Amino acid sequence: MKRKLRNYEATESLNVWPSFTDLMANAFMIISLFLLLALFKSLFLKYAADQSEQNLSDTERQVRLLQREIATLENELGESTSDVRQLNKASADLRQLLLRSNEKSQSQVDVLQSEIRRLKSAPPVVVIQDSGGFQFDSGSASLPANLKNYITMDLVDRIERISQQRNLYVVEIIGHTDGQVNFGGGNLDQQLEEVAQGKRSVENLKPGSNADLGLMRALEVVKQLQTVQEQTGRLKGVQFRPYSAAQLQLPSGEFADPNRNPDANRRRIEIRFSPLGKAETVQ
């Protein structure tokens, strides 16, 4: 009996199967846990990728909407040289957004939206090019017939609409010339005020410089607008101020290099709108 008991105990001491079974079960649970974590990680990465793709798609859609908005602004401000250049630059920047990450693209979209809001709030600049039927005779400030009709029929409507919409009642008329030299003595110092008051015709004025010629042409446009104002009662409260930039500024707004050749692109009349602020005198 004692021998059988000893044999049983020896057999039991050599039986490792239960321990092995427990070890395999634990190993299986650990491997299952790793597989489950790997599955969750894969699902998370796929979700993040889908979200990134969706965000990028939303940004692209926003970019397209902004491009359409910029195109609309370009049409509305088609005659404003400086604003059109800024809009073209904004449009080019928008095209670059599609090549960059979503976070950086969204930041630039915000910047461009701010720029578009600024352009919308800024009044347009109307540019009348000195060409075709609107071309002045050389050295003259007499309005061509087509230009006179344009001022009376179209420009008055535009000034009236912009002034009322934006509550701006100061209109600056700026005459620009090219760099051709004016020879001969001018008489603006003697007769300019009388022409402005309607006591003399602009044909009595003789320019002694491009600054004189630009001012003469701007003044003649102002006088035509004031005539419409007096005869029709339109443009109520609007004040007109003539100025001259001579040959100094290019259509881009930059200072011009010396150039004495005829250049129709530089000869123009600009109509700008500005609020009437309180004057501050410095003594």
C-alpha positions as CSV (number, residue, x, y, z in Angstrom):
1,M,0.0,0.0,0.0
2,K,2.8,2.3,0.9
3,R,4.5,1.5,-2.3
4,K,1.4,2.4,-4.4
5,L,1.1,5.7,-2.6
6,R,4.7,6.6,-3.3
7,N,4.3,5.7,-7.0
8,Y,1.2,7.9,-7.2
9,E,3.0,10.8,-5.6
10,A,5.9,10.4,-8.0
11,T,3.6,10.4,-11.0
12,E,1.7,13.5,-9.7
13,S,5.0,15.3,-9.2
14,L,6.0,14.6,-12.8
15,N,2.6,15.7,-14.3
16,V,3.2,19.3,-15.7
17,W,0.3,19.4,-18.1
18,P,-2.0,21.6,-15.9
19,S,0.7,24.2,-15.6
20,F,1.4,24.1,-19.3
21,T,-2.3,24.5,-20.0
22,D,-2.5,27.5,-17.7
23,L,0.6,29.0,-19.4
24,M,-0.8,28.6,-22.8
25,A,-4.1,30.1,-21.8
26,N,-2.4,33.1,-20.4
27,A,-0.2,33.4,-23.5
28,F,-3.4,33.2,-25.7
29,M,-5.0,36.0,-23.7
30,I,-2.0,38.2,-24.0
31,I,-1.7,37.6,-27.8
32,S,-5.5,38.3,-28.1
33,L,-5.0,41.5,-26.2
34,F,-2.2,42.7,-28.5
35,L,-4.3,41.7,-31.5
36,L,-7.2,43.7,-30.1
37,L,-5.0,46.7,-29.5
38,A,-3.6,46.5,-33.0
39,L,-7.2,46.3,-34.4
40,F,-8.2,49.4,-32.4
41,K,-5.1,51.2,-33.5
42,S,-5.8,50.4,-37.2
43,L,-9.4,51.5,-36.8
44,F,-8.3,54.7,-35.1
45,L,-5.7,55.5,-37.9
46,K,-8.4,54.8,-40.5
47,Y,-10.8,57.1,-38.8
48,A,-8.1,59.9,-38.5
49,A,-7.3,59.5,-42.1
50,D,-11.0,59.7,-43.1
51,Q,-11.3,62.8,-40.9
52,S,-8.3,64.4,-42.5
53,E,-9.5,63.7,-46.0
54,Q,-13.0,65.1,-45.1
55,N,-11.4,68.2,-43.6
56,L,-9.2,68.7,-46.7
57,S,-12.3,68.2,-48.9
58,D,-14.2,70.8,-46.8
59,T,-11.2,73.2,-47.3
60,E,-11.1,72.6,-51.0
61,R,-14.8,73.3,-51.2
62,Q,-14.3,76.5,-49.2
63,V,-11.4,77.5,-51.5
64,R,-13.6,77.1,-54.6
65,L,-16.3,79.2,-53.0
66,L,-13.7,81.9,-52.2
67,Q,-12.4,81.7,-55.8
68,R,-15.9,82.4,-57.1
69,E,-16.3,85.3,-54.6
70,I,-13.0,86.8,-55.8
71,A,-14.1,86.4,-59.4
72,T,-17.3,88.3,-58.6
73,L,-15.3,91.1,-56.9
74,E,-13.0,91.3,-59.9
75,N,-16.0,92.0,-62.1
76,E,-17.4,94.6,-59.6
77,L,-14.0,96.3,-59.3
78,G,-13.0,95.8,-62.9
79,E,-11.9,99.3,-63.3
80,S,-9.9,99.5,-60.1
81,T,-6.3,98.8,-60.9
82,S,-4.9,98.5,-57.4
83,D,-7.8,96.4,-56.1
84,V,-7.7,94.1,-59.1
85,R,-4.0,93.4,-58.5
86,Q,-4.7,92.5,-54.9
87,L,-7.5,90.2,-55.9
88,N,-5.4,88.5,-58.5
89,K,-2.7,87.9,-55.8
90,A,-5.4,86.5,-53.5
91,S,-6.6,84.2,-56.2
92,A,-3.1,82.9,-56.8
93,D,-2.6,82.3,-53.1
94,L,-5.9,80.3,-53.0
95,R,-4.6,78.0,-55.7
96,Q,-1.6,77.2,-53.5
97,L,-3.9,76.1,-50.7
98,L,-4.6,72.7,-52.3
99,L,-0.9,71.8,-52.2
100,R,-0.6,72.3,-48.4
101,S,-1.8,70.6,-45.2
102,N,-5.3,71.2,-43.9
103,E,-4.2,73.1,-40.8
104,K,-2.0,75.6,-42.8
105,S,-4.5,75.9,-45.6
106,Q,-7.3,76.8,-43.1
107,S,-5.1,79.5,-41.7
108,Q,-4.5,81.0,-45.1
109,V,-8.2,80.7,-45.9
110,D,-8.9,82.8,-42.8
111,V,-6.3,85.4,-44.0
112,L,-7.8,85.6,-47.5
113,Q,-11.3,85.9,-46.1
114,S,-10.2,88.8,-44.1
115,E,-8.6,90.4,-47.2
116,I,-11.9,89.8,-49.2
117,R,-13.9,91.5,-46.4
118,R,-11.5,94.5,-46.6
119,L,-11.8,94.8,-50.3
120,K,-15.6,94.6,-50.0
121,S,-15.6,97.4,-47.5
122,A,-13.2,99.6,-49.6
123,P,-14.9,101.8,-52.2
124,P,-13.9,101.1,-55.8
125,V,-11.7,103.3,-57.8
126,V,-13.1,104.3,-61.2
127,V,-10.4,104.7,-63.9
128,I,-11.3,106.5,-67.2
129,Q,-8.5,105.6,-69.6
130,D,-7.4,108.3,-72.0
131,S,-7.9,106.3,-75.2
132,G,-10.4,105.7,-77.9
133,G,-13.5,108.0,-77.7
134,F,-12.4,109.2,-74.2
135,Q,-9.0,110.6,-75.4
136,F,-8.2,114.2,-74.8
137,D,-6.5,116.2,-77.6
138,S,-2.8,116.6,-76.9
139,G,-2.2,119.4,-74.4
140,S,-6.0,120.1,-74.1
141,A,-8.5,119.7,-71.3
142,S,-11.7,120.1,-73.4
143,L,-13.9,117.0,-72.8
144,P,-14.3,114.8,-75.9
145,A,-18.0,114.3,-76.8
146,N,-18.0,110.6,-75.8
147,L,-16.4,111.3,-72.5
148,K,-18.9,114.1,-71.8
149,N,-21.8,111.7,-72.5
150,Y,-20.2,109.0,-70.3
151,I,-19.9,111.4,-67.4
152,T,-23.5,112.5,-67.8
153,M,-25.1,109.2,-68.5
154,D,-23.0,106.6,-66.6
155,L,-20.5,108.1,-64.2
156,V,-23.2,110.1,-62.4
157,D,-25.2,106.9,-61.8
158,R,-22.1,105.1,-60.4
159,I,-21.1,108.0,-58.2
160,E,-24.6,108.4,-56.8
161,R,-24.9,104.6,-56.1
162,I,-21.5,104.3,-54.4
163,S,-22.0,107.5,-52.4
164,Q,-25.4,106.4,-51.0
165,Q,-24.4,102.8,-50.3
166,R,-21.2,103.7,-48.4
167,N,-22.2,107.1,-47.0
168,L,-19.2,108.7,-48.8
169,Y,-19.8,112.2,-50.1
170,V,-16.3,113.4,-51.1
171,V,-15.2,112.5,-54.6
172,E,-11.7,113.1,-55.7
173,I,-11.0,113.5,-59.4
174,I,-7.3,113.0,-60.2
175,G,-5.7,113.7,-63.5
176,H,-2.7,111.6,-64.6
177,T,-0.5,112.3,-67.7
178,D,2.4,110.5,-69.3
179,G,6.0,111.9,-69.3
180,Q,5.9,114.0,-72.4
181,V,7.3,117.5,-71.8
182,N,5.1,120.5,-72.0
183,F,6.8,123.5,-73.6
184,G,5.7,127.1,-73.2
185,G,4.5,129.2,-70.4
186,G,1.4,128.3,-68.5
187,N,-1.3,130.7,-67.3
188,L,-3.0,128.7,-64.5
189,D,-1.6,131.0,-61.9
190,Q,-3.5,133.9,-63.5
191,Q,-6.8,132.3,-64.6
192,L,-7.4,129.0,-62.8
193,E,-9.8,130.4,-60.2
194,E,-11.9,132.1,-62.8
195,V,-12.2,128.9,-64.8
196,A,-13.2,127.0,-61.7
197,Q,-15.9,129.6,-60.9
198,G,-17.3,129.4,-64.5
199,K,-16.2,132.9,-65.4
200,R,-13.8,131.6,-68.1
201,S,-13.7,128.5,-70.3
202,V,-11.1,125.8,-69.7
203,E,-9.9,126.5,-73.3
204,N,-8.4,129.7,-72.0
205,L,-6.0,127.8,-69.9
206,K,-2.5,126.9,-71.1
207,P,-0.5,124.2,-69.3
208,G,3.1,124.9,-68.4
209,S,3.7,121.5,-67.0
210,N,2.1,118.0,-66.8
211,A,0.9,119.0,-63.3
212,D,-1.0,121.8,-64.9
213,L,-2.5,119.6,-67.6
214,G,-3.6,116.9,-65.1
215,L,-5.3,119.5,-63.0
216,M,-7.0,121.1,-65.9
217,R,-8.5,117.8,-67.0
218,A,-9.6,116.9,-63.5
219,L,-11.2,120.3,-63.1
220,E,-13.1,119.9,-66.4
221,V,-14.5,116.6,-65.2
222,V,-15.5,118.2,-61.9
223,K,-17.2,121.1,-63.7
224,Q,-19.3,118.6,-65.8
225,L,-20.4,116.7,-62.7
226,Q,-21.3,119.9,-61.0
227,T,-23.3,121.0,-64.0
228,V,-25.4,117.7,-63.8
229,Q,-25.7,118.3,-60.1
230,E,-27.1,121.8,-60.5
231,Q,-29.4,121.0,-63.5
232,T,-30.9,117.8,-62.2
233,G,-30.7,117.9,-58.5
234,R,-28.8,114.6,-58.4
235,L,-25.6,113.9,-56.4
236,K,-27.0,115.8,-53.4
237,G,-24.4,116.5,-50.8
238,V,-21.6,115.2,-52.9
239,Q,-18.4,117.4,-53.0
240,F,-15.9,117.2,-55.8
241,R,-12.2,117.9,-55.5
242,P,-9.9,118.1,-58.5
243,Y,-6.2,117.1,-58.1
244,S,-3.3,116.4,-60.4
245,A,-0.6,113.6,-60.1
246,A,1.1,114.8,-63.3
247,Q,3.3,112.0,-64.7
248,L,4.4,110.8,-61.3
249,Q,2.4,107.7,-60.6
250,L,2.0,104.6,-62.8
251,P,-1.3,102.7,-62.9
252,S,0.2,100.3,-60.4
253,G,0.6,103.1,-57.9
254,E,4.4,103.1,-58.0
255,F,6.5,106.1,-58.9
256,A,7.3,106.3,-62.6
257,D,10.8,106.2,-64.0
258,P,11.8,109.1,-66.4
259,N,10.1,108.4,-69.7
260,R,9.4,111.1,-72.2
261,N,7.6,108.9,-74.8
262,P,3.9,109.0,-75.4
263,D,2.1,106.3,-73.3
264,A,-1.7,106.1,-73.4
265,N,-1.7,103.6,-70.5
266,R,-0.4,106.3,-68.1
267,R,-2.9,109.0,-69.2
268,R,-6.1,108.6,-67.2
269,I,-8.6,110.1,-64.9
270,E,-9.1,108.4,-61.5
271,I,-12.3,108.9,-59.5
272,R,-11.8,108.0,-55.8
273,F,-14.2,108.1,-52.9
274,S,-13.3,109.1,-49.4
275,P,-15.0,110.1,-46.1
276,L,-14.9,113.7,-45.0
277,G,-12.9,113.6,-41.8
278,K,-12.3,116.4,-39.3
279,A,-9.3,118.6,-40.2
280,E,-6.4,118.7,-37.7
281,T,-4.2,121.8,-38.1
282,V,-0.6,121.5,-37.1
283,Q,1.1,124.9,-36.3
